């Protein structure tokens, strides 16, 4: 139709609108977050019923003021398989929630969509290859580190927030500590009032996460045990609450999927003796 436009992106959120319509929040590389109405999408036989969360859609969108309406859609990719496992679905939902907080409506944030799609594809492989659940947790943590950096809230991993000294964790020195002070960053030593204290191996693992790939050993297995990845997830949660006012609710589901009997496995990892 004359005046219509084309739009492509990932559906981060969907909800009911009126009796049978659906309200989408789409993450687009060109326009940031875009809210769209999908007429009749909640009807069982609707041609627009595929407008669901975690689907990559190519859309024909009507023009005009106010809430624009989707005319036609084509599914480019669907990450529905992530729902086969709670930890992969929750990890994907958490990254989607974080993206909603970081990207403004109508303004693109370069790199966010590409990185989010990369992490979703890796979570899809976790399902396909029946990998251990800790892989999904690690992708959730690494994806959060990437998205926070792209959104302007990068974790300061290189220098002490107070002294300016380089953070160079001495692997094998089990007495070494650094502290997370959310309003400042990471501080050398075990500091009073810290919300989280890391040992040398934990910080060394965290410092690898801005890289493209997950940190792995020579045999291809993931670096770091489950309790350490849970602590790094906790660190990401604390940082998000401080700088974005809240943390994704889905991180609780990730934790419950991996530690169903309680928080014992997520207890303080400062005494965990492992090395990257």
Helices and strands as residue ranges (DSSP letters): E 5-17, E 21-28, E 32-38, E 55-61, E 68-78, G 80-84, H 86-102, H 112-128, H 133-150, E 177-181, E 185-188, E 196-199, H 200-208, H 226-244, H 250-258, G 263-266
